[in-house]
Structures are given as C-alpha cells and as structure tokens.
Amino acid sequence: MKVGGTPVRRAAEILAFTAVVCVISSFFPSNPGFLEGFFNPFVTLSLFIAVSYGTYYGFLCLAYGILGVALVIPLARSLLSGAGFALPEGWWADLGRRSALPLPVSILEIYILGIMRDALTRRDRTARERLITLSRDKGLLKRQVRALTTANRELEERISRQEDSITSLFSRIQVLGSLNLGKAIGAILEITARFLGATRCSIWAHQPEEKSLRFVAGIGERPEDSPAVLADEGTIEGWVVRNSSMFSVKMLLTNDALARMDAGRNILTMPILAGRRTWGVLNIEEMPFAKYNLYSERLLQVIMALAGPALERAIEFESVVRQEDVNPVTGLPSFQELYAMLALELARLAEEGGTLAVLIVELANFGDLAQRHGKPPTLGLLRDVARVIQEAAGAQARVFHYKGEAQLAVICPKLDADGTSLLSLTLLEKANSTEWSAGGERAHLELMLGFSNRSRAAQTADSLLAAAENLLEMQRV
C-alpha cells in the first residue's frame, strides 16, 4: 500500500480493500463479519489503515466494514437467493450481540494506534524540518567559514608581510632608479603582483599624437583576442589617462558612462605619472577576490607615488638615449648622451635647486691592458668598473662613456662636495680591493678620478666638465 496521495484517493483505496474483505466474508455466512474467533480481517485492516494513514482513516475503514457487514452483505445475499431486497430477520440484533465486545475493543485499538501513529508522524515531520533547517544552516555556515578562512588568510599574509614588506618594497623601488625603462616597467609589474596578488596585469603607454594606448608589458597569460592598441576614447584605460584618476571596478555601480565603456578587463586601473604628464596606465585584469579591497587600492596608490619620480627619470633617460647607439661591449651611452643629459639636469636644477656632481673615471693603463689582453676584454673591464660605480653611487647615478676611450663619466644627482669626495674614496678603495680579470687572466687597474660639483645656478655643463677634467689632468703631473 502506497502511503500518500489525496484524501479522496485514500478513501477509495480503503473502500476497495474493505470490499475485498466483504467478499471474503460473504463465503462464511455462519460467522458474519468474522465476529467469532481470534482473527478478524476487518479489525486487522482497520488497525493497519490507522497505522498507515492515521486515526480518522482507521475509523473510516472500520465504518466501511460495519456498513458492509450490517447492510451490503445481507442485502446481496437476499438478492442472490431471490428473496428480494430485504434484510434477514434478526440480522442486526444478532450482529449487535456478537459485536458487543469486539467493536468497542476495535475502536479503542484504532484510536490508540492512530494516536501513536499521528504522534510519530508529527515527530518525524518535525525532525525532517529540523534536519532541513540544519542542512541549510550548515551550508550557510560552510560558506561563511570559507569566506572567513579566506579573509583570515589574507589578514595573516598581511601581518606576516609587515616584517619584510617595507624592506622588500624599498628594494624593488630601488630597481626603478636604474634608468632602464624596461627594468622599471618590469619592477612595477612585479611589485603589483607581489603586494596585491595580481595574477594578470599590464602597462599601457599613452600616445597622444595617435590618440591611443600601446601595450608595453604584462604579467600573466593574456587572452588570444586581447588588443595591442586601445583608443583613448571610449575605453576605461583612456578615461584614466585623460582624467589622471584611478579606476576601481566598484565605480561601475554608480557611473553609467564607465559602465558603457567596460569591456570586462579592468579591476583596478592606475595612471602612471611622469612629472606633470600621464605617461600611461597600470591595469590589473585579474586578482583574487579576497585581495580586492580598500587596502589594496591604497597600497597601489602608494606604490605608484613612490615609483613616479624614478619612472620619470627612466622615461626621460630613455627619450634622450634611445636615439643614439650605445657601446656594443659595455652597453653604456656615449659622450653625446652624457652632454644632453647633463644639460637637462642643470636646466631642472635651475628651476628646482639642489646639488649635482660629475665624476670622470679614467683607466690609466688602458693601453697596456688592451695590448696584453685585447681591446674587447679591456672594454669588458670598463663595463665591470661601471657596475661597481653604479653600486657605490646608487640607483640615481648615470654612467656614460666620456671623450676618451678609456674614460667613463658619472652624473650623480643630489650629491654635494663632501659626498663626492667620499664617493671618490669609496670607488678607489673598491677598485683596489676587487680582483679584476680580462680574458680569464687577472688584471691590475690603475684608476684616476676627477670630479666637480654644481656650485652656482648659472653653472653650465661645459664648466662642470672642464672643472672635472682639470682635476683629472692635475693627477697626471
């Protein structure tokens, strides 16, 4: 028997089962309704219905049985025997006598079993509802735990990074001062990936004359259909360049104009400032959801503010040097670039003020070394000397070739006379304590230094270089 269905269907099923029992009872005329004996199918069926469907359906089944035994079965027998539509004489009195005990007991049993069934059903329903509620609450708690775990992991990472974050950020910012635009751009992308967790980010350079932005470099795998050039009109990158303002994806909720420009590739977009102009943009295209917060936005602003001055110098250096050839062995710019950069620095200092030093380093035994080891290995020694000078003078120093083949020149911003003297002594000490080699053989270097400092606003590049040359010439005497 299938438990369930509508009340009408249940009533019909109970009627069908009762009818079957009535048919069976009609074959036992001497025991109407099975009221004699220990087993009564009508009572058994009523008890089973009460357990399956409840108290009311148990009583309904019993009522069907009483109706069948008291009325349907005798009328059917009377019709089949030809006596007509009439009840046998004394039929109800006989049934009443026989059912004096079984009927009340059956009613009591049906009531008790029905009550028990209804109580168990209610308890089961309550348990199921509670289980559903607990399952739903458990699902919600799981999502909350995952969110809290992610947030906790992010906070732990922030706390653990606090010990070395400043040192790490400082060391990476120093790379920006190398005057190599490619290295500077790579350092910015690395810093962004390291501190903001960006898995895909890119840098775009603005080209005002073409009204476009050109892809320069990026981290992470870019989609195959990613454009290499973007218009500065109708794109979020262009909006950031034109307004020199940071874009955050949450702005799409309140700015319909930005929402229309959105192409799904911008989470955080930051302008890259070089002096007073916007050179390009840094665009974060993918990052973990837990990393996207106000802390990351502020951190990105701090990074770009720290990187701005160094990036400006690298861009400026690139604009001056990229037009000329560099030495294929040393990789250093020539004297023409030195002169142009020195004039540019002096023009800036004339407006802003500050100090500047120029050093001329000469390898006095260049000829002997070239004759012994060959010219390319000796030029390689100059390259190594330039590396030592760069390390000692700092990231802002710029090393060039000078007029003579054996001469190097260094521009050191923000260095006064005392600092220049200290730097000269440091360089001579490093030159004497370093083991130099050319062509796999040990070489001894004889270095001479000449230097000069900007002492007045009207000082020119020629006067600075002449002063350094005079000091160098005095060492030859």
C-alpha positions as CSV (number, residue, x, y, z in Angstrom):
1,M,0.0,0.0,0.0
2,K,1.4,3.4,-1.0
3,V,1.4,5.9,1.8
4,G,0.4,9.3,0.5
5,G,-2.0,10.7,-2.1
6,T,-5.1,12.9,-1.7
7,P,-7.9,12.2,0.9
8,V,-10.3,11.1,-1.9
9,R,-7.7,8.6,-3.2
10,R,-7.1,7.2,0.2
11,A,-10.8,6.8,0.9
12,A,-11.2,5.0,-2.4
13,E,-8.3,2.7,-1.6
14,I,-9.7,1.9,1.8
15,L,-13.1,1.2,0.3
16,A,-11.5,-1.2,-2.3
17,F,-9.7,-3.2,0.4
18,T,-12.8,-3.3,2.6
19,A,-14.8,-4.5,-0.3
20,V,-12.4,-7.4,-0.8
21,V,-12.7,-8.4,2.8
22,C,-16.5,-8.2,2.5
23,V,-16.5,-10.5,-0.5
24,I,-14.4,-13.0,1.5
25,S,-16.8,-12.6,4.5
26,S,-19.7,-13.5,2.3
27,F,-18.4,-17.1,2.0
28,F,-18.7,-17.5,5.7
29,P,-22.5,-17.0,6.4
30,S,-22.3,-18.7,9.8
31,N,-19.7,-16.2,11.0
32,P,-20.9,-12.7,9.8
33,G,-18.2,-10.1,9.9
34,F,-15.8,-12.7,11.4
35,L,-17.1,-11.7,14.8
36,E,-16.3,-15.2,16.2
37,G,-12.8,-16.3,16.6
38,F,-9.4,-14.7,17.3
39,F,-8.8,-13.2,13.9
40,N,-11.0,-10.5,12.4
41,P,-9.8,-9.2,8.9
42,F,-12.0,-6.1,9.3
43,V,-10.4,-5.1,12.6
44,T,-6.9,-6.1,11.3
45,L,-7.4,-4.0,8.1
46,S,-8.7,-1.0,10.2
47,L,-5.7,-1.2,12.5
48,F,-3.3,-1.4,9.5
49,I,-5.0,1.6,8.0
50,A,-4.9,3.5,11.3
51,V,-1.1,2.8,11.4
52,S,-0.6,3.8,7.8
53,Y,-2.9,6.7,7.3
54,G,-4.0,7.9,10.8
55,T,-6.8,7.7,13.3
56,Y,-9.5,9.1,11.0
57,Y,-8.8,6.8,8.2
58,G,-8.8,3.8,10.6
59,F,-12.3,4.7,11.8
60,L,-13.3,5.2,8.2
61,C,-12.1,1.7,7.3
62,L,-14.0,0.3,10.3
63,A,-17.1,2.2,9.3
64,Y,-16.8,0.7,5.8
65,G,-16.6,-2.7,7.3
66,I,-19.6,-2.2,9.6
67,L,-21.6,-0.9,6.7
68,G,-20.6,-3.8,4.6
69,V,-21.4,-6.4,7.2
70,A,-24.6,-4.8,8.5
71,L,-26.1,-3.8,5.2
72,V,-24.3,-4.7,1.9
73,I,-23.6,-8.4,2.6
74,P,-27.1,-9.4,3.8
75,L,-28.8,-7.4,1.0
76,A,-26.5,-9.0,-1.6
77,R,-27.4,-12.5,-0.2
78,S,-31.1,-11.7,-0.2
79,L,-31.0,-10.6,-3.8
80,L,-29.0,-13.6,-4.9
81,S,-31.4,-16.0,-3.1
82,G,-34.4,-14.5,-4.8
83,A,-35.9,-13.1,-1.5
84,G,-35.8,-9.6,-2.8
85,F,-34.3,-6.5,-1.3
86,A,-34.7,-7.3,2.4
87,L,-32.6,-7.9,5.5
88,P,-32.8,-11.3,7.2
89,E,-34.9,-11.3,10.3
90,G,-33.0,-10.5,13.5
91,W,-29.8,-9.8,11.5
92,W,-28.9,-6.6,13.3
93,A,-29.8,-7.9,16.6
94,D,-27.5,-10.9,16.0
95,L,-24.7,-8.6,14.9
96,G,-25.2,-6.4,18.0
97,R,-25.0,-9.3,20.3
98,R,-21.9,-10.7,18.6
99,S,-20.1,-7.3,18.4
100,A,-20.8,-6.2,22.0
101,L,-17.2,-6.8,22.9
102,P,-15.1,-6.8,19.7
103,L,-16.5,-3.5,18.4
104,P,-15.5,-1.3,21.5
105,V,-12.1,-3.1,21.7
106,S,-11.5,-2.4,18.0
107,I,-12.5,1.3,18.4
108,L,-10.1,1.6,21.3
109,E,-7.3,-0.1,19.5
110,I,-7.8,2.0,16.4
111,Y,-7.8,5.1,18.5
112,I,-4.6,4.2,20.4
113,L,-2.7,3.1,17.3
114,G,-3.9,6.2,15.4
115,I,-2.8,8.5,18.2
116,M,0.6,6.8,18.3
117,R,0.9,7.0,14.5
118,D,0.0,10.7,14.4
119,A,2.4,11.5,17.2
120,L,5.2,9.6,15.4
121,T,4.3,11.3,12.2
122,R,4.4,14.7,13.8
123,R,7.7,13.9,15.4
124,D,9.1,12.6,12.1
125,R,7.9,15.7,10.3
126,T,9.4,17.9,12.9
127,A,12.7,16.0,12.7
128,R,12.7,16.3,8.9
129,E,12.0,20.0,9.1
130,R,14.7,20.4,11.7
131,L,17.1,18.4,9.5
132,I,16.4,20.6,6.5
133,T,16.9,23.7,8.6
134,L,20.2,22.3,10.0
135,S,21.3,21.3,6.5
136,R,20.5,24.8,5.2
137,D,22.2,26.4,8.2
138,K,25.2,24.1,7.8
139,G,25.5,25.2,4.1
140,L,25.4,28.8,5.1
141,L,27.9,28.2,7.9
142,K,30.2,26.4,5.4
143,R,30.1,29.4,3.0
144,Q,30.7,31.8,6.0
145,V,33.6,29.6,7.1
146,R,35.1,29.6,3.7
147,A,34.8,33.4,3.4
148,L,36.2,33.9,7.0
149,T,39.0,31.5,6.2
150,T,39.9,33.4,3.1
151,A,39.7,36.7,4.9
152,N,41.8,35.3,7.8
153,R,44.4,34.0,5.4
154,E,44.6,37.4,3.8
155,L,45.0,39.1,7.2
156,E,47.6,36.6,8.2
157,E,49.5,37.3,5.0
158,R,49.4,41.0,5.7
159,I,50.7,40.5,9.2
160,S,53.4,38.2,8.1
161,R,54.4,40.5,5.3
162,Q,54.6,43.5,7.7
163,E,58.0,42.4,8.9
164,D,59.7,42.4,5.5
165,S,57.2,44.4,3.3
166,I,58.9,47.7,3.8
167,T,62.3,46.3,3.1
168,S,61.0,44.3,0.1
169,L,59.1,47.3,-1.3
170,F,62.2,49.6,-0.8
171,S,64.5,47.2,-2.6
172,R,62.1,46.9,-5.5
173,I,61.6,50.6,-5.7
174,Q,65.3,51.0,-6.0
175,V,65.3,49.0,-9.2
176,L,63.2,51.7,-10.7
177,G,66.2,54.1,-10.4
178,S,68.3,52.1,-12.8
179,L,67.3,54.4,-15.6
180,N,66.3,51.3,-17.7
181,L,62.7,51.8,-18.7
182,G,62.2,48.1,-19.4
183,K,63.5,47.2,-16.0
184,A,61.5,49.9,-14.3
185,I,58.3,48.6,-16.0
186,G,59.1,45.1,-15.1
187,A,59.7,46.1,-11.5
188,I,56.3,47.9,-11.3
189,L,54.5,44.8,-12.6
190,E,56.5,42.6,-10.1
191,I,55.6,44.8,-7.2
192,T,51.9,44.8,-8.2
193,A,51.9,41.0,-8.4
194,R,53.8,40.6,-5.2
195,F,51.9,43.1,-2.9
196,L,48.4,43.0,-4.5
197,G,48.3,39.4,-5.6
198,A,47.5,40.3,-9.2
199,T,47.6,37.2,-11.5
200,R,47.3,39.3,-14.7
201,C,48.2,42.9,-15.1
202,S,49.6,45.1,-17.8
203,I,51.1,48.5,-18.5
204,W,50.0,50.7,-21.5
205,A,51.8,53.7,-22.8
206,H,49.8,56.7,-24.0
207,Q,50.5,58.0,-27.4
208,P,48.8,61.4,-27.6
209,E,49.6,62.0,-31.2
210,E,47.8,58.8,-32.2
211,K,45.1,59.1,-29.6
212,S,45.8,55.6,-28.4
213,L,47.4,53.4,-25.8
214,R,50.0,50.8,-26.7
215,F,50.6,47.6,-24.8
216,V,54.1,47.7,-23.3
217,A,54.4,44.7,-20.9
218,G,52.4,42.5,-18.8
219,I,52.3,39.6,-16.3
220,G,50.0,36.6,-16.7
221,E,48.7,34.9,-19.8
222,R,46.7,37.2,-22.0
223,P,43.7,36.1,-24.0
224,E,44.4,35.5,-27.7
225,D,41.9,38.2,-28.7
226,S,43.5,40.8,-26.4
227,P,44.2,44.0,-28.4
228,A,47.7,45.5,-28.5
229,V,46.4,49.0,-29.1
230,L,43.5,50.8,-27.4
231,A,41.8,54.0,-28.3
232,D,42.0,56.7,-25.6
233,E,38.3,57.5,-26.2
234,G,35.6,55.1,-25.2
235,T,37.8,52.9,-23.1
236,I,38.4,52.8,-19.3
237,E,42.2,53.0,-19.9
238,G,41.7,56.1,-21.9
239,W,39.4,57.6,-19.3
240,V,42.1,57.0,-16.6
241,V,44.7,58.7,-18.8
242,R,42.5,61.7,-19.7
243,N,41.4,62.3,-16.1
244,S,44.6,61.1,-14.3
245,S,42.3,59.3,-11.9
246,M,42.3,55.7,-10.6
247,F,39.5,53.4,-11.7
248,S,38.1,50.7,-9.5
249,V,35.5,48.2,-10.7
250,K,33.1,49.2,-8.0
251,M,32.7,52.5,-9.8
252,L,30.7,50.7,-12.5
253,L,27.8,50.5,-10.0
254,T,27.5,54.3,-9.8
255,N,28.9,55.6,-13.1
256,D,26.8,54.8,-16.1
257,A,29.4,56.3,-18.5
258,L,32.1,53.9,-17.2
259,A,29.7,51.0,-17.3
260,R,29.1,51.6,-21.0
261,M,32.9,51.6,-21.6
262,D,33.5,48.4,-19.5
263,A,34.9,45.5,-21.6
264,G,35.5,43.2,-18.6
265,R,39.3,43.7,-18.4
266,N,39.6,46.3,-15.7
267,I,39.6,45.7,-11.9
268,L,41.9,48.4,-10.8
269,T,43.5,50.9,-13.3
270,M,46.0,53.4,-12.2
271,P,47.5,56.3,-14.1
272,I,51.3,56.3,-14.4
273,L,52.6,59.8,-13.9
274,A,55.9,61.1,-15.2
275,G,56.3,64.6,-13.9
276,R,53.3,66.6,-14.8
277,R,52.0,64.4,-17.6
278,T,50.3,61.0,-17.6
279,W,52.7,58.6,-19.3
280,G,50.4,55.6,-19.3
281,V,48.3,53.3,-17.1
282,L,48.8,50.2,-15.0
283,N,45.8,47.9,-15.4
284,I,45.0,44.9,-13.1
285,E,42.9,42.5,-15.0
286,E,42.8,39.5,-12.6
287,M,43.3,39.2,-8.9
288,P,41.9,37.1,-6.0
289,F,38.5,38.3,-4.8
290,A,39.8,38.5,-1.2
291,K,42.6,40.9,-2.4
292,Y,40.2,43.4,-3.8
293,N,39.6,45.9,-1.0
294,L,40.3,49.4,0.0
295,Y,43.7,48.3,1.5
296,S,44.8,47.1,-2.0
297,E,43.6,50.4,-3.6
298,R,45.6,52.5,-1.1
299,L,48.6,50.3,-1.4
300,L,48.6,50.6,-5.2
301,Q,48.4,54.4,-4.9
302,V,51.4,54.3,-2.5
303,I,53.4,52.1,-4.9
304,M,52.7,54.4,-7.9
305,A,53.5,57.5,-5.8
306,L,56.9,56.0,-4.8
307,A,57.6,54.8,-8.4
308,G,56.6,58.1,-10.1
309,P,59.9,60.1,-9.7
310,A,62.2,57.1,-10.6
311,L,60.0,56.2,-13.5
312,E,60.1,59.8,-14.7
313,R,63.9,59.8,-14.8
314,A,63.9,56.4,-16.6
315,I,61.4,57.8,-19.2
316,E,63.5,60.9,-19.6
317,F,66.7,58.9,-19.9
318,E,65.1,56.7,-22.5
319,S,63.9,59.7,-24.5
320,V,67.5,61.0,-24.6
321,V,69.5,57.9,-25.1
322,R,67.3,55.7,-27.3
323,Q,68.1,57.9,-30.3
324,E,71.8,57.1,-30.1
325,D,73.9,54.0,-30.3
326,V,75.4,52.5,-27.2
327,N,78.8,50.7,-27.0
328,P,78.2,47.1,-28.0
329,V,80.6,45.8,-25.4
330,T,80.0,47.9,-22.4
331,G,76.3,48.8,-23.1
332,L,77.0,52.4,-22.0
333,P,75.8,55.5,-23.7
334,S,78.3,57.8,-25.5
335,F,79.5,61.2,-24.6
336,Q,76.8,62.9,-26.7
337,E,74.1,61.4,-24.4
338,L,76.1,62.4,-21.4
339,Y,76.2,66.0,-22.5
340,A,72.5,66.1,-23.3
341,M,71.5,64.5,-20.0
342,L,73.8,66.9,-18.0
343,A,72.3,69.9,-19.8
344,L,68.8,68.6,-18.9
345,E,69.7,68.0,-15.3
346,L,71.2,71.5,-14.9
347,A,68.1,73.1,-16.5
348,R,65.9,71.3,-13.9
349,L,68.2,72.3,-11.1
350,A,68.0,75.9,-12.3
351,E,64.2,75.8,-11.5
352,E,64.1,73.5,-8.5
353,G,67.5,74.0,-6.9
354,G,69.7,71.2,-5.5
355,T,73.1,69.7,-5.9
356,L,74.8,67.6,-8.6
357,A,78.2,66.1,-9.1
358,V,80.1,64.9,-12.2
359,L,82.9,62.3,-11.9
360,I,85.3,61.4,-14.7
361,V,86.9,57.9,-14.1
362,E,89.9,57.1,-16.3
363,L,91.6,53.7,-16.7
364,A,95.2,55.0,-16.9
365,N,96.7,51.7,-18.1
366,F,94.0,51.0,-20.7
367,G,96.6,50.9,-23.5
368,D,98.8,48.3,-21.7
369,L,95.8,46.2,-20.8
370,A,94.4,46.3,-24.4
371,Q,97.8,45.3,-25.8
372,R,98.1,42.4,-23.3
373,H,94.5,41.1,-23.3
374,G,92.9,42.6,-26.4
375,K,90.6,45.5,-26.7
376,P,87.2,43.8,-26.2
377,P,88.3,42.2,-22.9
378,T,89.6,45.6,-21.8
379,L,86.4,47.2,-22.6
380,G,84.8,44.5,-20.6
381,L,86.9,45.7,-17.7
382,L,85.4,49.2,-18.2
383,R,81.9,47.6,-18.0
384,D,82.8,46.0,-14.7
385,V,84.1,49.3,-13.4
386,A,80.8,50.9,-14.4
387,R,78.9,48.3,-12.5
388,V,81.0,49.0,-9.4
389,I,80.4,52.7,-9.8
390,Q,76.7,52.1,-10.1
391,E,76.6,50.1,-6.9
392,A,78.6,52.6,-5.0
393,A,76.9,55.7,-6.2
394,G,73.3,54.4,-6.0
395,A,70.5,53.9,-8.4
396,Q,70.2,57.6,-9.4
397,A,73.7,57.7,-10.7
398,R,74.1,57.5,-14.5
399,V,77.2,56.2,-16.1
400,F,78.3,57.1,-19.7
401,H,81.4,56.9,-21.9
402,Y,83.5,60.1,-21.9
403,K,85.6,61.7,-24.6
404,G,88.5,59.2,-24.3
405,E,88.1,55.5,-25.0
406,A,89.4,54.7,-21.5
407,Q,87.2,57.3,-19.7
408,L,83.8,57.0,-18.0
409,A,81.7,59.8,-16.7
410,V,79.1,59.7,-13.9
411,I,76.3,62.1,-13.2
412,C,75.3,61.9,-9.6
413,P,72.2,64.0,-8.6
414,K,71.8,65.2,-5.0
415,L,75.5,64.9,-4.2
416,D,77.5,67.8,-2.8
417,A,81.2,68.3,-2.5
418,D,81.6,66.3,0.7
419,G,79.6,63.4,-0.7
420,T,81.6,63.5,-3.9
421,S,84.9,63.2,-2.1
422,L,83.5,60.3,0.0
423,L,82.3,58.6,-3.2
424,S,85.7,59.0,-4.9
425,L,87.5,57.4,-1.9
426,T,85.0,54.6,-1.9
427,L,85.5,53.9,-5.6
428,L,89.3,53.9,-5.3
429,E,89.0,51.5,-2.3
430,K,86.7,49.2,-4.2
431,A,89.0,49.3,-7.3
432,N,92.0,48.3,-5.2
433,S,90.1,45.5,-3.2
434,T,88.4,43.9,-6.2
435,E,90.1,41.1,-8.2
436,W,89.8,42.1,-11.8
437,S,90.1,39.8,-14.8
438,A,90.3,40.3,-18.5
439,G,90.0,37.3,-20.9
440,G,90.3,34.9,-18.0
441,E,93.5,36.5,-16.8
442,R,94.0,38.6,-13.7
443,A,94.4,42.3,-14.4
444,H,95.6,45.2,-12.4
445,L,93.7,48.5,-12.8
446,E,95.1,52.0,-12.4
447,L,92.2,54.4,-11.9
448,M,92.3,58.2,-11.8
449,L,89.3,60.3,-10.7
450,G,88.3,63.9,-11.4
451,F,85.1,65.5,-10.2
452,S,83.2,68.7,-9.9
453,N,80.1,70.0,-8.2
454,R,77.4,72.4,-9.2
455,S,78.1,75.4,-7.0
456,R,76.0,78.1,-8.6
457,A,72.8,78.4,-10.5
458,A,74.4,79.8,-13.7
459,Q,76.9,76.9,-14.0
460,T,76.9,75.2,-17.4
461,A,77.7,71.7,-18.5
462,D,80.9,72.8,-20.1
463,S,82.2,74.5,-16.9
464,L,81.3,71.4,-14.8
465,L,83.1,69.1,-17.2
466,A,86.1,71.4,-17.5
467,A,86.5,71.5,-13.8
468,A,86.5,67.7,-13.6
469,E,88.9,67.5,-16.4
470,N,91.3,69.9,-14.7
471,L,91.3,67.8,-11.6
472,L,92.0,64.7,-13.6
473,E,94.8,66.4,-15.5
474,M,96.4,67.5,-12.3
475,Q,96.8,63.8,-11.3
476,R,98.9,63.1,-14.4
477,V,101.5,65.7,-13.5
